[in-house]
């Protein structure tokens, strides 16, 4: 039975003046693919708090993270020793309030804002693409994002 991995991800969002939403993506360190800031859960941290730390370390994004997962996706995680394990990633929405100029992984990654539709075309995982496309249509229809918008004010 293959080992299963459980990871958490932040979905950094910002609202544009025209009411549309943009998604902040980063490149992965190994392949340079566009991904969301993600990582393993951290001991003693709530999953959304760990996702918030990943957004800060990988994308230099600070803001208000939602406590409700807005979806999951699966992908094959390649470990340092070359083994591949299937991973399930829980996604937490985050309203970005500030992007730092200087952040931990800035020399290893590129970050860029995309429309959800453009982001959906750039990711390899179909489930993640579907999640991004759902934001393209009516982001505020998702209860977790509505709650987050109110909380972020």
URVENVEN-V448381 format. One line per field, one symbol per residue. ss: DSSP state (H for helix, E for strand, - for the rest). psi: psi as a letter, one per 30 degrees, with the letter a starting at -180 (. if undefined). A space follows every 10 residues. Layout:
# URVENVEN-V448381
ss: ???
psi: ???
This chain:
# URVENVEN-V448381
ss: ---EEEEEEE EEEEE----- EEEEEEE--- ---EE--EEE ------HHHH HHHHHHHHH- EEEEEEEEEE EEEEEEEE-- ---EEEEEEE EEEEEEEEE- ---------- EEEEEHHHHH HH---HHHHH HHHHHHHHHH H-HHHHHHHH HH-
psi: kkkkkkllkk jklkklfgfl klkkllklee fglkllklal lkkgkleeee eeeeeeeffg kkajkkfkkg lllkljkjle gflkkkkkkk kkkkjkfkkk fjlegffflk kkklleeeee fflfkeeeee eeeffedief fkeeeeeeee ef.
